[in-house]
Amino acid sequence: QVQLVESGGGLVQPGGSLRLSCAGSGISFRDNAINWYRQAPGKQREFVALINSYDITNYAASVKGRFTISKDNAKNTVSLQMSSLKPEDTAVYYCHLPANGRDYWGQGTQVTVSS
């Protein structure tokens, strides 16, 4: 059974940093692309970043240069380092893994950027 568990969310002031983690079980992150999405209140879920099986990364324009996605194949985890956070980054952040014709999602972790 595939399971994704996010952690690391919290309350941070504008300009601050947070590091999110996604731990996977039941599937190898080494062989798959992993995405981070986010959903703000009243808005649709949106793509944030991805890292594929070759460690090639891609970012949404709104976070490029501020967020960094990385993968630890030995621990089967993916991290999202977020810096220079803005109030508009406030959202629930989700880990996503498309594989075997299915979409696997974590439960999400809340990030709130506020003074």
Helices and strands as residue ranges (DSSP letters): E 3-7, E 10-12, E 18-25, G 29-31, E 34-39, E 46-51, E 57-59, E 67-72, E 77-82, G 87-89, E 91-99, E 102-105, E 109-113
